[in-house]
Amino acid sequence: MIELLCNRFDITGTTRDAALRAWERVRDLRYDAQAHVKANVLHAFLAQGINESDFAGSSGYGYDDAARAAYEELLARIFGCERVLARLSIVSGTHAIITALAACTPPGTTLLSVSGRPYDTLRNAICDAEHALTTTQSMAYREVALCDDGTPDLEAIARELQRGDIGAIFVQRSRGYAPRPALTIAAIEAIVATARAHAPNAPVLVDNCYGELVEEREPTHVGADLVMGSLIKNLGGSLAPAGGYIAGRAALVARVASRLYAPGLGDALGPTLGYGRAFVQGLFFAPSVVEQTLRGLDFAAALFEELGYGVDPLPGATRSDIVQAIRLRDKAALVRFAEGLQQALPVNARFRPEPGPVPGYTDPVIMCRARLAGRTLRRPAGRGRRREGGRERVAHSEHRCRGEPTPIFPRSRRLSDYGHHPGG
């Protein structure tokens, strides 16, 4: 396949040689966890007994929406949890996460991030933005850095929990833009055990964005009280048009629903607006999409390593999310990378992405996008951030099978009508 593509698109010289070597390195990689995930999802569908009538949606308030009820029950089976809130009205992963943190951190207590500094949009919403949680929720916020090898510092976490003021514990599974590996389910299990030993009443809330269906288990299978994420990333299978979710303990999900809508309304509202089939179909396809994503990321890692760039994770390394970091060294290379990637996409190939401001981010961001029929293509795409000092000029190649649409930044003249996408 790689040789065919090189011949068809006249890819020659060093790039062709690197691509062929990269393919030889990754062609026989196995993705055993995805076989289990596929079986788990199929079992959930059969156990749920999905019927075509379950695709019927609603408009307006969304009372008694059959598609919503069937979809949330499917997700609960897959996550092995009591209850799920999955709604179009949750517009992003950040929205889902911040809503859960606000609902589950009592006033006068401290929110403790045990995976270091969170993703840009999250930290901004927690403590940096004008109306951040720390200024509106009467809560404090602290962080525990990860160890040098990227694993949780369980001793430091234990010391923080023993201070007695922790209202909720936050874990970010994915690397985001940080120079650290994604947290494995085993690492999250160790965090949960530490929390139970030293602060048993503090719920453990896990940002699950980019991590769903990558490993055989989810954080809820190892004791996390809630997981939160976006429906237009992994779980959407490139078909879900929008939305976010919160899954876990029923009492906490109910608390989040009251926060999202209004006390007394709970989770009884929320129309699917005719997208029930897309949600359910996307979920069924999601394990295969995630597997193809992982295969593409391993090839990308091998290719750019062959070309002399630093990559993380390395090809064939254990993954717990669908993010690939490539160190492109300077701003010009990062922009050329995004432009070249955009030119290879089957839709919007003639658009030119440009770095610029995106809501929730403090650094310029450049993005790529290809969409068909209003939904994201299962194609590789990229997002890059440039920051002077620290880990600058890093491209994150994310196989945007998933869902969070692979947006082109809307400063390009031909994209002037596109809205900004907060990305996550």
C-alpha positions in Angstrom: 0.0 0.0 0.0 2.8 2.5 0.9 4.7 1.7 -2.3 1.5 2.2 -4.3 0.8 5.6 -2.7 4.4 6.7 -3.4 4.1 5.7 -7.0 0.6 7.2 -7.4 1.5 10.6 -5.9 5.1 10.8 -7.2 6.7 10.6 -3.7 10.4 10.0 -4.4 13.9 10.2 -2.9 14.4 10.4 0.9 10.8 10.6 1.8 9.9 7.5 -0.3 12.8 5.5 1.2 11.8 6.5 4.7 8.2 5.6 4.1 9.1 2.1 2.9 11.4 1.5 5.8 8.7 2.8 8.2 6.1 0.4 6.8 8.5 -2.6 7.2 8.9 -1.6 10.9 5.2 -1.5 11.7 3.4 -3.7 9.2 3.3 -6.7 11.6 2.4 -4.9 14.8 -0.4 -6.5 16.7 -3.3 -4.6 18.4 -4.6 -7.3 20.7 -6.5 -4.9 23.0 -8.7 -3.8 20.1 -9.9 -7.4 19.5 -11.2 -7.4 23.1 -12.7 -4.0 22.7 -14.6 -5.0 19.6 -15.9 -8.0 21.4 -17.0 -5.9 24.4 -18.8 -3.4 22.2 -20.6 -6.2 20.3 -21.6 -7.8 23.5 -23.0 -4.5 24.8 -25.2 -4.2 21.7 -26.5 -7.7 22.0 -27.1 -7.4 25.7 -28.9 -4.1 25.2 -31.1 -5.6 22.4 -30.9 -2.5 20.2 -33.9 -2.2 17.8 -34.4 0.2 14.9 -37.1 1.9 16.9 -34.4 2.9 19.4 -33.1 5.4 16.8 -36.2 7.6 17.1 -35.3 10.9 18.5 -37.0 14.0 19.7 -36.8 17.8 19.5 -37.8 20.5 22.0 -37.1 19.5 25.6 -36.3 15.9 24.6 -38.5 14.2 27.2 -38.6 10.4 26.8 -36.0 10.5 23.9 -35.7 6.8 23.0 -32.4 7.2 21.1 -30.8 9.0 24.0 -31.9 6.3 26.5 -30.7 3.5 24.3 -27.3 5.2 23.6 -26.7 6.0 27.3 -27.5 2.5 28.3 -25.1 1.2 25.7 -22.3 3.4 27.0 -23.0 2.3 30.5 -22.5 -1.3 29.5 -19.2 -0.5 27.7 -17.9 1.5 30.6 -19.1 -1.0 33.2 -20.7 1.8 35.2 -24.1 2.7 36.8 -25.1 5.7 34.7 -24.1 7.8 31.7 -25.1 11.3 30.7 -24.4 11.7 26.9 -25.9 14.8 25.4 -25.6 17.1 22.3 -25.8 20.0 24.7 -22.4 19.1 26.1 -20.4 20.8 23.4 -16.9 19.6 24.1 -14.7 17.5 26.3 -13.7 20.6 28.2 -17.4 21.4 28.8 -18.0 17.9 30.1 -15.0 17.9 32.4 -15.5 21.4 33.8 -19.2 20.7 34.5 -18.2 17.5 36.4 -15.5 19.2 38.4 -17.8 22.1 39.4 -20.6 19.7 40.4 -18.4 17.3 42.4 -15.9 19.6 44.2 -17.7 21.0 47.3 -17.3 24.7 48.1 -14.5 25.4 50.5 -12.5 22.3 49.5 -9.6 21.8 47.1 -9.5 20.2 43.6 -6.3 18.2 43.3 -4.9 17.5 39.9 -2.6 14.4 40.3 -1.4 14.3 36.7 0.4 17.6 36.7 -0.7 20.6 34.7 -3.9 19.9 32.8 -4.5 20.5 29.1 -4.6 24.2 28.1 -8.3 24.7 27.9 -8.9 22.8 31.1 -6.4 24.7 33.2 -7.6 28.0 31.8 -11.2 27.1 32.9 -10.1 25.8 36.3 -7.9 28.7 37.5 -6.7 31.1 34.8 -9.8 32.5 32.9 -11.8 35.5 34.1 -14.6 33.3 35.4 -12.6 30.3 36.3 -13.8 27.7 38.8 -11.4 28.9 41.6 -13.0 32.4 41.4 -16.7 31.4 41.1 -16.9 28.1 43.0 -15.2 29.0 46.3 -12.7 26.2 45.8 -8.9 26.0 45.9 -6.7 24.2 43.3 -3.4 22.4 43.6 -1.3 20.1 41.3 1.0 17.2 41.9 3.6 16.8 39.2 4.2 13.5 37.6 7.5 11.7 38.1 10.3 12.3 35.6 9.3 9.1 33.8 5.7 10.3 33.4 4.2 8.0 36.0 2.1 9.2 38.9 4.0 10.3 42.0 2.0 8.2 44.4 3.9 9.3 47.5 3.4 13.0 46.7 -0.2 12.3 46.0 -0.6 10.6 49.4 1.0 13.5 51.2 -1.4 15.9 49.5 -4.5 13.8 50.3 -3.4 13.6 53.9 -3.8 17.3 54.3 -7.5 16.7 54.6 -8.9 19.4 52.4 -9.4 17.6 49.1 -12.9 17.7 47.7 -12.2 15.9 44.4 -9.2 14.3 42.6 -8.6 15.0 38.9 -6.7 12.8 36.5 -5.9 13.7 32.9 -5.4 10.4 31.0 -4.0 11.8 27.7 -0.8 13.6 27.2 -2.5 16.6 25.5 0.4 18.8 24.5 2.6 17.9 27.5 5.9 16.1 27.1 4.8 13.0 29.0 3.2 9.7 28.2 -0.5 9.1 28.4 -1.5 7.5 31.7 -2.3 3.8 31.4 -5.3 2.2 33.0 -2.9 0.4 35.3 -1.5 3.8 36.4 -5.0 5.2 37.0 -5.8 2.1 39.0 -2.8 2.9 41.3 -4.0 6.5 41.7 -7.5 5.2 42.6 -6.0 2.8 45.2 -4.0 5.7 46.7 -7.1 7.9 46.9 -9.1 5.3 48.6 -6.4 4.8 51.2 -6.0 8.4 52.1 -9.1 10.3 51.0 -11.9 7.7 50.6 -14.6 10.3 50.3 -13.0 12.3 47.5 -14.3 11.2 44.1 -11.7 10.4 41.4 -12.7 12.2 38.2 -10.8 11.2 35.0 -10.5 13.2 31.8 -10.9 10.3 29.3 -10.5 12.4 26.1 -8.5 10.6 23.4 -8.3 7.5 25.5 -11.6 5.7 25.0 -11.4 2.1 23.6 -7.6 2.3 23.3 -7.0 -0.2 26.1 -9.2 -3.2 27.0 -10.4 -1.5 30.2 -11.7 2.0 30.9 -10.9 4.0 34.1 -14.4 3.1 35.5 -13.4 -0.6 35.4 -10.6 0.2 37.9 -12.6 2.3 40.3 -12.7 5.8 38.9 -15.9 7.5 40.1 -16.5 9.5 36.9 -15.0 9.7 33.4 -15.7 12.6 31.1 -15.0 13.2 27.4 -16.2 14.2 24.0 -18.5 12.2 21.7 -16.7 13.5 18.6 -13.5 11.9 19.5 -13.0 8.1 19.9 -16.5 7.1 20.8 -18.1 8.9 17.9 -16.6 6.7 15.2 -16.4 9.7 12.9 -20.3 9.8 12.8 -21.4 11.5 16.0 -22.0 15.1 15.0 -21.4 16.7 18.4 -21.7 16.1 22.1 -20.0 15.0 25.3 -20.5 12.5 28.1 -20.1 11.9 31.8 -20.1 8.3 33.0 -19.8 6.6 36.4 -21.5 6.5 39.7 -25.2 7.2 39.5 -25.3 9.7 42.3 -22.4 11.8 40.9 -23.9 11.7 37.3 -27.2 13.0 38.8 -25.3 15.8 40.5 -23.6 16.7 37.2 -27.0 16.6 35.3 -28.4 19.1 37.9 -25.4 21.3 37.3 -25.7 21.0 33.5 -29.4 21.7 33.3 -31.0 22.8 36.6 -31.8 21.4 40.0 -35.0 19.4 39.8 -34.7 18.7 36.1 -32.0 16.1 36.4 -31.3 14.2 33.2 -34.8 14.1 31.9 -34.1 16.7 29.2 -31.9 16.6 26.1 -33.1 15.9 22.6 -31.1 13.9 20.1 -32.6 15.9 17.2 -32.7 13.0 14.8 -29.0 12.0 15.3 -29.7 8.8 17.3 -28.7 6.5 14.5 -25.5 8.4 14.0 -24.6 8.1 17.7 -25.3 4.4 17.9 -23.7 3.6 14.5 -20.6 5.6 15.4 -20.3 3.8 18.6 -20.5 0.4 16.8 -17.8 1.5 14.4 -15.6 3.2 17.0 -13.4 0.1 18.0 -12.4 -0.4 14.3 -11.8 3.3 13.8 -9.6 3.5 16.9 -7.6 0.4 15.8 -7.0 2.0 12.3 -6.0 5.2 14.1 -3.4 3.4 16.2 -2.0 1.7 13.1 -1.7 5.1 11.4 -0.1 6.7 14.3 2.5 3.9 14.6 3.3 4.4 10.9 3.6 8.2 11.3 5.9 7.7 14.3 8.1 5.4 12.3 8.1 7.6 9.2 9.1 10.8 11.1 11.7 8.9 13.1 13.2 7.7 9.9 13.3 11.3 8.7 15.3 12.3 11.8 12.6 13.9 13.9 11.9 13.1 17.6 8.6 11.3 18.1 6.7 10.2 21.2 5.4 7.6 21.6 7.9 5.5 19.6 6.5 3.2 16.9 5.1 0.0 18.5 5.2 1.5 22.0 2.3 0.9 24.4 -0.4 3.6 23.9 -3.2 4.8 26.1 -4.5 7.6 23.8 -4.5 8.5 20.2 -2.1 11.4 20.2 1.3 11.3 18.4 3.8 14.0 19.2 6.4 15.0 16.6 9.1 17.5 17.4 9.4 19.7 14.3 12.0 22.0 15.8 10.8 25.4 14.5 7.7 27.3 13.6 8.3 27.2 9.8 8.5 23.4 9.8 5.4 23.2 11.9 3.4 25.3 9.5 4.8 23.4 6.5 3.8 20.2 8.2 0.2 21.4 8.6 0.0 22.8 5.0 1.4 19.5 3.6 -1.1 17.4 5.6 -4.0 19.6 4.5 -3.0 19.2 0.9 -3.2 15.4 1.3 -6.8 15.4 2.6 -9.6 14.5 0.2 -11.7 17.5 1.3 -10.5 21.1 1.7 -7.2 20.1 0.1 -6.8 23.6 -1.4 -7.2 25.4 1.9 -4.2 26.7 3.7 -4.2 26.4 7.5 -2.6 29.3 9.4 -1.7 29.6 13.1 -3.8 31.9 15.2 -5.8 32.3 18.4 -8.3 29.7 19.4 -10.7 30.1 22.4 -9.2 28.5 25.5 -5.6 28.4 24.3 -2.9 31.0 25.3 -0.6 30.0 22.4 -1.2 30.2 18.7 -2.7 27.0 17.3 -2.7 25.6 13.7 -5.2 22.9 12.7 -6.3 20.8 9.7 -9.7 19.5 8.8 -11.5 17.3 6.2 -15.2 16.7 6.5 -17.8 14.9 4.4 -21.6 15.1 4.8 -21.1 17.3 7.9 -18.9 14.7 9.7 -15.2 14.2 10.1 -13.4 11.9 7.8 -11.5 9.0 9.2 -8.2 10.5 8.0 -5.0 11.6 9.7 -5.0 15.2 10.8 -2.8 17.4 12.9 -2.8 20.1 15.4 0.3 22.1 16.4 1.1 24.6 19.1 4.1 26.9 19.2 5.4 28.1 22.5 8.7 29.9 23.1 10.7 28.1 25.8 9.8 24.7 27.2 8.5 22.2 24.7 8.0 24.4 21.7 7.1 23.8 18.2 5.5 20.4 18.7 3.1 18.9 16.2 0.6 16.5 17.5 -0.6 14.2 14.8 -3.9 12.7 15.8 -5.7 10.3 13.6 -8.9 12.1 13.4 -11.0 9.2 12.8 -12.3 10.0 16.0 -14.3 12.6 16.1 -13.2 15.8 17.6 -13.3 17.1 14.1 -10.0 17.9 12.6 -10.5 21.6 12.2 -8.6 23.9 9.9 -8.0 27.1 11.6 -10.6 29.6 10.2 -8.2 32.5 9.4 -7.7 31.3 5.9 -9.6 33.6 3.6 -11.7 30.7 2.3 -12.7 29.7 5.8 -13.8 33.0 7.0 -17.3 31.7 7.6 -16.1 28.8 9.8 -16.4 29.2 13.6 -13.5 28.7 15.9 -13.2 25.2 17.4 -12.0 25.1 21.0 -10.6 21.6 20.4 -11.5 19.3 23.2 
